[in-house]
């Protein structure tokens, strides 16, 4: 089994879709073995309802998730340098993470994950796009960190 990092930070553009999915699945799969948080480059959006729905399908509850930015993460007392690994899920968050990594010694990975927002006409088509994004993230997590330790 691959060794788990002590702490992981997932980041995307708004912390409303992809990074909350990743945070929720990581917590479900590896429990208290890993400290996990997520942020966005910006945080002016609330978590997406389709994100909550497709994660609930696999037993991940994101209803209480509150979007926050890199800046708010630091304001609220989480030092970026305390994370062993930052995983960027979008090009903008990768640039932000790399910029911050210049000042903190941390590993930055990039997983290009599809943005499901705005894809599909009608509820079922939109849910299918969100499921595809969720499954993409899940596959990356399992490939990188191994089978769930639940």
C-alpha positions in Angstrom: 0.0 0.0 0.0 1.4 3.5 -0.9 2.4 5.6 2.1 -0.1 8.3 2.8 1.0 11.9 3.3 0.2 13.5 6.7 -1.7 16.4 5.1 -3.2 17.2 1.7 -4.6 20.4 0.3 -6.8 20.2 -2.8 -7.3 23.4 -4.8 -9.4 24.5 -7.8 -10.9 27.8 -9.0 -13.7 28.5 -6.6 -13.7 25.6 -4.0 -17.3 24.9 -5.1 -17.1 21.8 -7.2 -13.9 19.8 -7.8 -11.8 20.5 -4.7 -14.7 19.8 -2.3 -15.4 16.5 -4.1 -11.7 15.6 -3.7 -11.6 16.7 0.0 -14.8 14.7 0.8 -13.6 11.5 -0.9 -10.1 11.7 0.6 -11.7 12.0 4.1 -14.1 9.1 3.4 -11.4 6.8 2.0 -8.6 7.5 4.4 -10.4 8.9 7.5 -8.2 10.4 10.2 -4.9 9.1 8.7 -4.6 12.2 6.6 -5.4 15.9 7.4 -7.3 17.1 4.3 -8.5 20.6 3.4 -9.6 22.3 0.1 -9.5 25.8 -1.2 -10.1 27.9 -4.3 -8.2 30.6 -6.0 -11.4 32.6 -5.3 -14.2 31.8 -2.9 -17.2 33.9 -3.8 -19.3 30.9 -4.8 -21.2 28.5 -2.5 -20.8 24.8 -3.0 -22.6 23.6 -6.1 -25.9 21.6 -5.5 -25.0 19.0 -8.2 -21.7 18.5 -6.4 -23.5 17.7 -3.2 -25.9 15.4 -5.0 -23.3 13.2 -6.8 -21.1 12.9 -3.7 -24.1 11.9 -1.6 -24.6 9.0 -4.0 -21.2 7.5 -2.8 -21.7 8.4 0.8 -19.8 11.6 0.9 -21.7 14.4 2.7 -20.7 17.9 1.5 -23.7 19.8 2.8 -21.8 21.7 5.4 -18.8 22.6 3.1 -18.0 26.3 3.0 -16.0 27.6 0.1 -12.7 29.4 1.0 -9.7 30.8 -0.8 -6.0 30.3 -0.3 -6.0 33.7 1.4 -8.8 32.7 3.8 -7.0 29.4 4.5 -4.1 31.3 5.9 -6.3 33.9 7.7 -8.1 31.1 9.5 -4.9 29.6 10.8 -3.9 26.9 8.4 -0.3 27.5 7.3 0.2 26.4 3.7 3.7 25.2 4.6 2.1 22.7 7.0 0.8 20.7 4.1 2.9 17.8 2.7 1.1 17.8 -0.6 -0.9 20.3 -2.6 -3.0 18.9 -5.5 -4.2 21.4 -8.0 -7.2 20.4 -10.1 -7.2 23.4 -12.5 -4.6 25.5 -14.3 -5.4 28.6 -12.3 -5.0 26.8 -9.0 -1.8 25.2 -10.2 -0.3 28.6 -10.9 -1.4 29.8 -7.4 0.0 26.7 -5.7 3.3 27.0 -7.5 3.6 30.6 -6.6 3.0 29.9 -2.9 5.3 26.8 -3.1 8.2 29.2 -3.8 7.9 30.4 -0.2 7.0 27.1 1.4 8.7 23.8 0.8 5.9 21.6 -0.4 5.1 19.2 -3.2 2.6 20.3 -5.8 0.8 17.8 -8.1 -1.5 18.7 -11.0 -4.5 16.5 -11.9 -6.3 18.1 -14.9 -10.0 17.5 -13.9 -12.9 18.3 -16.2 -15.1 21.2 -15.1 -18.7 19.9 -15.2 -20.4 23.3 -14.6 -22.5 24.3 -17.6 -22.3 20.9 -19.3 -25.5 19.2 -20.3 -29.1 20.3 -20.8 -31.5 19.2 -18.1 -30.9 17.7 -14.7 -30.0 14.2 -15.7 -27.4 15.4 -18.3 -25.9 17.7 -15.8 -25.7 15.0 -13.1 -24.0 12.7 -15.6 -21.3 15.4 -16.2 -20.8 15.8 -12.4 -20.6 12.1 -11.9 -17.9 11.9 -14.6 -15.9 14.6 -12.8 -16.4 12.8 -9.4 -15.2 9.5 -10.9 -12.2 11.2 -12.5 -11.2 12.5 -9.1 -11.9 9.2 -7.4 -9.7 7.4 -9.9 -6.8 9.8 -9.4 -7.1 9.5 -5.6 -7.1 5.7 -5.7 -4.2 5.6 -8.1 -2.1 7.9 -6.0 -3.0 6.8 -2.5 -4.2 3.2 -2.9 -7.3 1.4 -1.8 -9.6 3.0 0.8 -8.7 2.3 4.4 -12.3 2.5 5.7 
